[in-house]
Amino acid sequence: MSIRKFYTLYITISMVPLLMLIFPLFEIGNRATPIVMGLPFSFFWVILWIIITFAALIFLYSLDPDNKEEEEDV
């Protein structure tokens, strides 16, 4: 994968969780009525997107072309 394509993918995957946590799209999860794991849904929504972001960054780390070059040098 080229570095330019990787950076495009990185920016896209990084922006999705950010957009889900700011005003217009946060309205999807901004409710208190369903209780999920003992938390109001809005708290669960934020924690869910933090976990999704973490998993996406781990996935991107495995695709990182710079990371693969460092492994080959060792």
N, CA, C and O atoms as a GROMACS GRO file, in nm:
protein
  296
    1MET      N    1   0.085  -0.117   0.000
    1MET     CA    2   0.000   0.000   0.000
    1MET      C    3   0.089   0.124   0.000
    1MET      O    4   0.186   0.131   0.076
    2SER      N    5   0.057   0.219  -0.084
    2SER     CA    6   0.137   0.341  -0.091
    2SER      C    7   0.112   0.428   0.032
    2SER      O    8   0.010   0.416   0.100
    3ILE      N    9   0.208   0.513   0.058
    3ILE     CA   10   0.197   0.600   0.176
    3ILE      C   11   0.081   0.697   0.161
    3ILE      O   12   0.009   0.724   0.257
    4ARG      N   13   0.061   0.749   0.040
    4ARG     CA   14  -0.049   0.843   0.017
    4ARG      C   15  -0.184   0.775   0.041
    4ARG      O   16  -0.273   0.833   0.104
    5LYS      N   17  -0.200   0.653  -0.008
    5LYS     CA   18  -0.325   0.579   0.013
    5LYS      C   19  -0.345   0.548   0.161
    5LYS      O   20  -0.457   0.553   0.212
    6PHE      N   21  -0.236   0.514   0.231
    6PHE     CA   22  -0.244   0.487   0.374
    6PHE      C   23  -0.289   0.611   0.451
    6PHE      O   24  -0.375   0.602   0.538
    7TYR      N   25  -0.231   0.726   0.419
    7TYR     CA   26  -0.269   0.849   0.489
    7TYR      C   27  -0.414   0.886   0.463
    7TYR      O   28  -0.483   0.935   0.553
    8THR      N   29  -0.461   0.864   0.342
    8THR     CA   30  -0.602   0.890   0.310
    8THR      C   31  -0.692   0.799   0.394
    8THR      O   32  -0.792   0.844   0.449
    9LEU      N   33  -0.656   0.672   0.402
    9LEU     CA   34  -0.732   0.577   0.482
    9LEU      C   35  -0.726   0.614   0.630
    9LEU      O   36  -0.827   0.606   0.700
   10TYR      N   37  -0.610   0.655   0.677
   10TYR     CA   38  -0.591   0.695   0.817
   10TYR      C   39  -0.680   0.814   0.852
   10TYR      O   40  -0.747   0.814   0.955
   11ILE      N   41  -0.680   0.915   0.768
   11ILE     CA   42  -0.760   1.034   0.794
   11ILE      C   43  -0.908   1.000   0.793
   11ILE      O   44  -0.984   1.047   0.878
   12THR      N   45  -0.951   0.918   0.697
   12THR     CA   46  -1.092   0.880   0.688
   12THR      C   47  -1.136   0.802   0.811
   12THR      O   48  -1.239   0.832   0.870
   13ILE      N   49  -1.057   0.702   0.849
   13ILE     CA   50  -1.094   0.619   0.965
   13ILE      C   51  -1.086   0.698   1.095
   13ILE      O   52  -1.163   0.672   1.187
   14SER      N   53  -0.996   0.794   1.103
   14SER     CA   54  -0.985   0.876   1.224
   14SER      C   55  -1.097   0.979   1.236
   14SER      O   56  -1.136   1.014   1.347
   15MET      N   57  -1.148   1.026   1.124
   15MET     CA   58  -1.251   1.129   1.128
   15MET      C   59  -1.389   1.074   1.160
   15MET      O   60  -1.471   1.145   1.218
   16VAL      N   61  -1.417   0.950   1.123
   16VAL     CA   62  -1.550   0.894   1.147
   16VAL      C   63  -1.585   0.894   1.296
   16VAL      O   64  -1.692   0.944   1.332
   17PRO      N   65  -1.500   0.840   1.385
   17PRO     CA   66  -1.535   0.846   1.528
   17PRO      C   67  -1.544   0.988   1.582
   17PRO      O   68  -1.629   1.018   1.666
   18LEU      N   69  -1.458   1.076   1.533
   18LEU     CA   70  -1.465   1.216   1.577
   18LEU      C   71  -1.599   1.277   1.539
   18LEU      O   72  -1.661   1.346   1.621
   19LEU      N   73  -1.643   1.253   1.418
   19LEU     CA   74  -1.770   1.308   1.373
   19LEU      C   75  -1.888   1.249   1.450
   19LEU      O   76  -1.989   1.317   1.472
   20MET      N   77  -1.876   1.124   1.492
   20MET     CA   78  -1.984   1.061   1.568
   20MET      C   79  -1.995   1.116   1.710
   20MET      O   80  -2.095   1.092   1.778
   21LEU      N   81  -1.893   1.188   1.757
   21LEU     CA   82  -1.894   1.241   1.892
   21LEU      C   83  -1.919   1.392   1.900
   21LEU      O   84  -1.920   1.447   2.010
   22ILE      N   85  -1.938   1.459   1.786
   22ILE     CA   86  -1.967   1.601   1.791
   22ILE      C   87  -2.112   1.628   1.752
   22ILE      O   88  -2.183   1.536   1.709
   23PHE      N   89  -2.156   1.750   1.766
   23PHE     CA   90  -2.296   1.789   1.770
   23PHE      C   91  -2.392   1.720   1.673
   23PHE      O   92  -2.479   1.647   1.720
   24PRO      N   93  -2.383   1.739   1.544
   24PRO     CA   94  -2.496   1.689   1.463
   24PRO      C   95  -2.514   1.538   1.471
   24PRO      O   96  -2.627   1.491   1.479
   25LEU      N   97  -2.406   1.463   1.469
   25LEU     CA   98  -2.418   1.318   1.469
   25LEU      C   99  -2.430   1.259   1.609
   25LEU      O  100  -2.475   1.145   1.625
   26PHE      N  101  -2.391   1.334   1.710
   26PHE     CA  102  -2.405   1.285   1.848
   26PHE      C  103  -2.552   1.274   1.886
   26PHE      O  104  -2.587   1.201   1.979
   27GLU      N  105  -2.637   1.346   1.817
   27GLU     CA  106  -2.781   1.340   1.845
   27GLU      C  107  -2.837   1.199   1.826
   27GLU      O  108  -2.941   1.166   1.883
   28ILE      N  109  -2.770   1.115   1.746
   28ILE     CA  110  -2.814   0.977   1.729
   28ILE      C  111  -2.810   0.903   1.861
   28ILE      O  112  -2.900   0.826   1.894
   29GLY      N  113  -2.704   0.927   1.938
   29GLY     CA  114  -2.687   0.854   2.064
   29GLY      C  115  -2.718   0.936   2.188
   29GLY      O  116  -2.695   0.888   2.299
   30ASN      N  117  -2.769   1.057   2.172
   30ASN     CA  118  -2.792   1.143   2.286
   30ASN      C  119  -2.929   1.117   2.348
   30ASN      O  120  -3.022   1.196   2.332
   31ARG      N  121  -2.939   1.006   2.419
   31ARG     CA  122  -3.062   0.972   2.493
   31ARG      C  123  -3.022   0.904   2.623
   31ARG      O  124  -2.911   0.852   2.636
   32ALA      N  125  -3.112   0.904   2.715
   32ALA     CA  126  -3.085   0.841   2.843
   32ALA      C  127  -3.171   0.719   2.867
   32ALA      O  128  -3.142   0.640   2.958
   33THR      N  129  -3.275   0.700   2.788
   33THR     CA  130  -3.372   0.596   2.819
   33THR      C  131  -3.319   0.453   2.811
   33THR      O  132  -3.334   0.381   2.909
   34PRO      N  133  -3.258   0.406   2.703
   34PRO     CA  134  -3.210   0.268   2.713
   34PRO      C  135  -3.084   0.264   2.800
   34PRO      O  136  -2.990   0.340   2.779
   35ILE      N  137  -3.085   0.176   2.896
   35ILE     CA  138  -2.969   0.158   2.984
   35ILE      C  139  -2.890   0.040   2.930
   35ILE      O  140  -2.943  -0.071   2.918
   36VAL      N  141  -2.764   0.064   2.897
   36VAL     CA  142  -2.677  -0.040   2.841
   36VAL      C  143  -2.562  -0.062   2.939
   36VAL      O  144  -2.486   0.030   2.967
   37MET      N  145  -2.552  -0.182   2.990
   37MET     CA  146  -2.449  -0.218   3.089
   37MET      C  147  -2.448  -0.121   3.207
   37MET      O  148  -2.342  -0.087   3.259
   38GLY      N  149  -2.564  -0.078   3.249
   38GLY     CA  150  -2.577   0.010   3.365
   38GLY      C  151  -2.549   0.156   3.336
   38GLY      O  152  -2.550   0.238   3.429
   39LEU      N  153  -2.525   0.191   3.211
   39LEU     CA  154  -2.495   0.330   3.174
   39LEU      C  155  -2.608   0.387   3.089
   39LEU      O  156  -2.670   0.314   3.013
   40PRO      N  157  -2.633   0.517   3.102
   40PRO     CA  158  -2.725   0.578   3.007
   40PRO      C  159  -2.668   0.564   2.866
   40PRO      O  160  -2.547   0.555   2.849
   41PHE      N  161  -2.753   0.562   2.767
   41PHE     CA  162  -2.709   0.534   2.630
   41PHE      C  163  -2.606   0.635   2.581
   41PHE      O  164  -2.516   0.598   2.505
   42SER      N  165  -2.615   0.761   2.623
   42SER     CA  166  -2.518   0.861   2.575
   42SER      C  167  -2.378   0.829   2.625
   42SER      O  168  -2.281   0.847   2.550
   43PHE      N  169  -2.363   0.782   2.749
   43PHE     CA  170  -2.231   0.742   2.800
   43PHE      C  171  -2.181   0.620   2.725
   43PHE      O  172  -2.064   0.612   2.688
   44PHE      N  173  -2.270   0.524   2.704
   44PHE     CA  174  -2.234   0.405   2.630
   44PHE      C  175  -2.190   0.442   2.489
   44PHE      O  176  -2.095   0.383   2.438
   45TRP      N  177  -2.258   0.537   2.424
   45TRP     CA  178  -2.225   0.582   2.289
   45TRP      C  179  -2.080   0.633   2.283
   45TRP      O  180  -2.005   0.598   2.192
   46VAL      N  181  -2.042   0.716   2.379
   46VAL     CA  182  -1.907   0.772   2.382
   46VAL      C  183  -1.804   0.662   2.404
   46VAL      O  184  -1.703   0.657   2.334
   47ILE      N  185  -1.828   0.574   2.500
   47ILE     CA  186  -1.735   0.464   2.528
   47ILE      C  187  -1.724   0.370   2.408
   47ILE      O  188  -1.615   0.323   2.376
   48LEU      N  189  -1.835   0.344   2.342
   48LEU     CA  190  -1.834   0.259   2.223
   48LEU      C  191  -1.745   0.318   2.114
   48LEU      O  192  -1.666   0.245   2.054
   49TRP      N  193  -1.755   0.446   2.088
   49TRP     CA  194  -1.674   0.508   1.984
   49TRP      C  195  -1.528   0.518   2.023
   49TRP      O  196  -1.441   0.516   1.936
   50ILE      N  197  -1.497   0.528   2.151
   50ILE     CA  198  -1.357   0.525   2.196
   50ILE      C  199  -1.299   0.387   2.168
   50ILE      O  200  -1.186   0.376   2.122
   51ILE      N  201  -1.374   0.282   2.196
   51ILE     CA  202  -1.328   0.145   2.170
   51ILE      C  203  -1.314   0.121   2.020
   51ILE      O  204  -1.217   0.058   1.977
   52ILE      N  205  -1.408   0.168   1.940
   52ILE     CA  206  -1.400   0.153   1.795
   52ILE      C  207  -1.277   0.226   1.741
   52ILE      O  208  -1.208   0.174   1.652
   53THR      N  209  -1.249   0.345   1.792
   53THR     CA  210  -1.131   0.420   1.749
   53THR      C  211  -1.003   0.344   1.783
   53THR      O  212  -0.911   0.337   1.701
   54PHE      N  213  -0.997   0.288   1.902
   54PHE     CA  214  -0.880   0.210   1.944
   54PHE      C  215  -0.858   0.090   1.852
   54PHE      O  216  -0.746   0.065   1.808
   55ALA      N  217  -0.964   0.017   1.823
   55ALA     CA  218  -0.953  -0.099   1.734
   55ALA      C  219  -0.912  -0.057   1.592
   55ALA      O  220  -0.833  -0.125   1.528
   56ALA      N  221  -0.965   0.054   1.545
   56ALA     CA  222  -0.930   0.102   1.410
   56ALA      C  223  -0.784   0.143   1.404
   56ALA      O  224  -0.717   0.118   1.304
   57LEU      N  225  -0.733   0.206   1.509
   57LEU     CA  226  -0.592   0.246   1.510
   57LEU      C  227  -0.499   0.126   1.517
   57LEU      O  228  -0.391   0.128   1.457
   58ILE      N  229  -0.538   0.022   1.588
   58ILE     CA  230  -0.458  -0.101   1.589
   58ILE      C  231  -0.456  -0.162   1.449
   58ILE      O  232  -0.351  -0.207   1.403
   59PHE      N  233  -0.570  -0.163   1.382
   59PHE     CA  234  -0.578  -0.214   1.246
   59PHE      C  235  -0.489  -0.132   1.152
   59PHE      O  236  -0.418  -0.188   1.069
   60LEU      N  237  -0.494   0.000   1.164
   60LEU     CA  238  -0.413   0.086   1.079
   60LEU      C  239  -0.264   0.068   1.107
   60LEU      O  240  -0.183   0.077   1.016
   61TYR      N  241  -0.229   0.043   1.230
   61TYR     CA  242  -0.089   0.019   1.265
   61TYR      C  243  -0.036  -0.104   1.193
   61TYR      O  244   0.079  -0.107   1.150
   62SER      N  245  -0.120  -0.206   1.180
   62SER     CA  246  -0.076  -0.326   1.110
   62SER      C  247  -0.062  -0.303   0.959
   62SER      O  248   0.012  -0.375   0.893
   63LEU      N  249  -0.131  -0.203   0.905
   63LEU     CA  250  -0.121  -0.171   0.763
   63LEU      C  251  -0.015  -0.066   0.731
   63LEU      O  252   0.016  -0.043   0.614
   64ASP      N  253   0.041  -0.003   0.833
   64ASP     CA  254   0.133   0.109   0.814
   64ASP      C  255   0.256   0.068   0.734
   64ASP      O  256   0.330  -0.021   0.776
   65PRO      N  257   0.280   0.132   0.618
   65PRO     CA  258   0.397   0.095   0.538
   65PRO      C  259   0.528   0.130   0.607
   65PRO      O  260   0.627   0.059   0.589
   66ASP      N  261   0.533   0.238   0.686
   66ASP     CA  262   0.655   0.272   0.760
   66ASP      C  263   0.686   0.167   0.864
   66ASP      O  264   0.803   0.136   0.888
   67ASN      N  265   0.585   0.112   0.927
   67ASN     CA  266   0.604   0.007   1.027
   67ASN      C  267   0.665  -0.117   0.964
   67ASN      O  268   0.752  -0.180   1.024
   68LYS      N  269   0.622  -0.153   0.845
   68LYS     CA  270   0.673  -0.271   0.776
   68LYS      C  271   0.819  -0.252   0.735
   68LYS      O  272   0.897  -0.347   0.738
   69GLU      N  273   0.858  -0.129   0.698
   69GLU     CA  274   0.996  -0.102   0.661
   69GLU      C  275   1.089  -0.118   0.781
   69GLU      O  276   1.200  -0.168   0.767
   70GLU      N  277   1.043  -0.075   0.899
   70GLU     CA  278   1.125  -0.087   1.020
   70GLU      C  279   1.144  -0.233   1.057
   70GLU      O  280   1.252  -0.271   1.102
   71GLU      N  281   1.042  -0.316   1.038
   71GLU     CA  282   1.054  -0.458   1.070
   71GLU      C  283   1.152  -0.529   0.978
   71GLU      O  284   1.223  -0.620   1.021
   72GLU      N  285   1.159  -0.488   0.851
   72GLU     CA  286   1.249  -0.551   0.755
   72GLU      C  287   1.394  -0.514   0.782
   72GLU      O  288   1.484  -0.592   0.751
   73ASP      N  289   1.419  -0.393   0.839
   73ASP     CA  290   1.555  -0.349   0.866
   73ASP      C  291   1.618  -0.426   0.982
   73ASP      O  292   1.740  -0.439   0.986
   74VAL      N  293   1.540  -0.475   1.073
   74VAL     CA  294   1.593  -0.541   1.193
   74VAL      C  295   1.640  -0.680   1.163
   74VAL      O  296   1.688  -0.750   1.252
   0.00000   0.00000   0.00000
